Amino acid sequence: MDTATILAGISDAFTLWNLMFIVLGVTVGQIIGAIPGLNILMALAIAIPLTYSLDTLAAIAFLISVNKGGTVGGAVPAILINTPGTPESAATTFDGYPMAQKGQPMKAMKYSLYYSVFGDTWSDIVLITVSAPLALVALKMGPIEILALMVLAFSVITGLVGESMVKGLIAAALGFLVASVGIDPGQGTPRFTFGYLTLYDGLPLTALAVGMLAVCEIFQRLAQQVRGMPAAAAAPTRSADIADRTVTFKELLANKWVAFRAALIGTLIGAIPGLGSATAGFLSYSITKQSAKDPEAFGTGDPRGIAASEAANSAVVGANLIPMLTLGIPGNIAAALLVSALMIHGVQPGPLLFEQQGQLIYGLFGAMLIANLANLGVGQVGMRFWAFVVSAPNTVIYPAALLLCVTGVYISAGGVMGLVVMVGAAILGYVMRLLGLSIIAFIVAFVLAGQLESALLKTMLITGGDYMQILHHPIAMALLVLSVISIIVLGRRRPTLGRKPGAAAAA
Amino acid sequence: MYVPIKRLALAAALLGTTCAAGTAWGADCPEGFPNKPIDFLVGFGAGGGTDAIARSIAAAIEAQQGWTIVVDNRPGAGGGVMAASLKNADADGYTVGIAGTDTVAIVPYTSPDAQFTWDDFAYLGSGMQINYGLVTRSDSPFSTLEEFIDYAKEKGRATVSVGGTNQEVLVKQLGEHFGVTLVAVPGKGAAAALQEALGGHVDATTQGSQHVQQIQSGDMKQLASLIDKRVDYAPDSKTLAESGLDPSVAMQAFTILMVPKGVDEAIMTCLAGAVDEAVGSDTYGELMRNFDNKAVNLGPDGVTDIVQQSATNYEKVLAAN
């Protein structure tokens, strides 16, 4: 690739027309991301037909901006009303909401915005500079390595289970059970579908997450309101102390290693096709919590928790394009939607893309970097608006949020089945909270179970059941050793947590 | 997926086109049809290949006939969710389904809850044939199907990542024919299967579209064409029939358009005519070039034959499993 093409490409991104679509895309993404139940995929699916009449660069820039805006927007309700706007921001609720309840909602949103943009920019730079070698490394992650990675994920995530290991394991087992609904990937036999063809592809994650986290929370709040209990409330938005509303550069730098590690985790997870940003957020949060000197501080409004979740889930966006642009393999559904948008505009993604469309690709890179700045700008304005929105009385906020949840789930899950799942999940979530079962352990198990099962199945088919084959897979061995170490370390830590009631209650 | 914004836009567009709606000039249509928008139910999610084909055909029909078409995605169960609701739709020609031949030829025999068979629908035509190929990394020690089989015999077994039931069945049939263990590794679709082959985690993969670019870039080579003829992008790789397999093993997967059975004869002719004209349009041809493929319309009788044949085959093969 010669420098002239690179510069021509990047300067293409700087036309007023393209800038306009980038800002518009980021704004649309942030708004849709901030509405619980409406997720980024929805936003993209709606936006793609709108881009038919645009030129290729403007269309792609608009779509990638929607995607980037969505990851920022999803954190807003996670922080303000303990309801993740998109599934991938679920891990942001752990520390974002407690911080908001301490009277620092603006501060939490700023932390979230800055770390999110940092993670995003970091992964964009990795994409632009070293995508080709990284894609080759990611290709080495076959089913056996993914299986080992899933084992590691489950062993570090046990740190999220709450105050009782047994209850945490029960919650995770429930997650596994619910994840098994649908066609079994090996034999193709329907499991727990009860004669409904709509259940063949499994329960929709959006409906489940919105039901468990958002709808359940809303019901609890309304119940408190009716009983006249002092509502725990949407966090106060105004604090007299300026330090509660701003984040200094020094405060940001204090967590630089946490944010850096989170961005690294997000980039790696993103570069491996099929894992997704929810996985990245949870994995990064658990690793950060486990490796901290004071894990009990997490869940009480610790900025490190926000950094770990947001930098990781945003870093997935850029990195997801690595397999797509270099190999023609979309890293996740959002990237697959971008592929289809490219094809509609006459561009075939694949190994020849850089050669044939170099200028367009560098234009896209330019647009991605501009979109990060736009995210920062729009986010700064947006958070004041959202803070204003949640300062409305609870009797207005919660019914409105419920309406949005119902609409969003109906649209994204494609019909009434999604609503049934949402209400069922809300009831299950309520019961689980009463029993002290960790909802997060449940959702994490639900998200990862399918990948674990598929990787296990493929591993058995590829190795023909010969366990010694693992000796030929050093990456998988390293990951398994790490899992054993993390279980030993966690096992030792557990009693300390038990003696400090309330420390892990937020999970 | 129900998209209100799109409906509003279309409703607005409808106001402008009502006058033209009754006076279609291309297709041979009965008086007064259509007098309202036609629903296109797509059996797969927004953004996939089938979705792109559906939207392109819909746009071409709108331009050519002046009708209004609403595209509605009903993903799930390999198009089965759409087929189930299409079967229950009014057979008045205002609801058209778009899916793959597999939706009606395989799904009824793999999904006990699918309350439909291929015979519940009437077919309007097709948009494209999927050019399935058996491909491998270019540095693999084998370059033809025969060499691959020898390699598998020597090693004792070989693995092939697949993107769907139809390919899983085919890999099994190949193994049985040559008397060698070929293990089909199923996953979440074509992209995952491609990734596993490119990473060298499996010996080969079956692909329907993304392999063309990989072959052109020199990263992969085709061992065999899995359809009934050789393909332009890999003219040297033989068909399965040329390698001595029964011709019925070749894959006949098309993107097809269908309506519930019982639609009036004249309306069927009208819709089939409109589909044929759209598939022949320049804009649709452009989309096919981006897919490294070409427009193929087998017409109502051609599609019905293929669907019936495949369904009979798969019913037999899958029942034996």
Interface residues (C-beta under 8 A of the other chain):
Chain A: M42 L44 A45 I46 I48 P49 L139 K140 M141 G142 P143 I144 I183 P185 G186 G188 P190 T193 G195 Y196 L197 T198 Y200 D201 P273 G274 P323 L327 G328 I329 P330 I333 A336 L337 V339 S340 A341 M343 I344 G346 V347 Q348 P349 G350 P351 L352 Y410 I411 S412 G414 S454 L457 K458 L461 I462 G464
Chain B: M1 Y2 V3 I5 K6 G45 A46 G47 G48 G49 D51 A52 R55 N73 R74 P75 G76 A77 G80 V81 A84 T110 S111 P112 D113 A114 Q115 R157 T159 T165 V183 A184 V185 P186 G187 K188 A191 A192 L194 Q195 E196 L198 G199 G200 H201 V202 Q210 Q213 Q214 Q216 S217 D219 E286 L287 N290 F291 D292
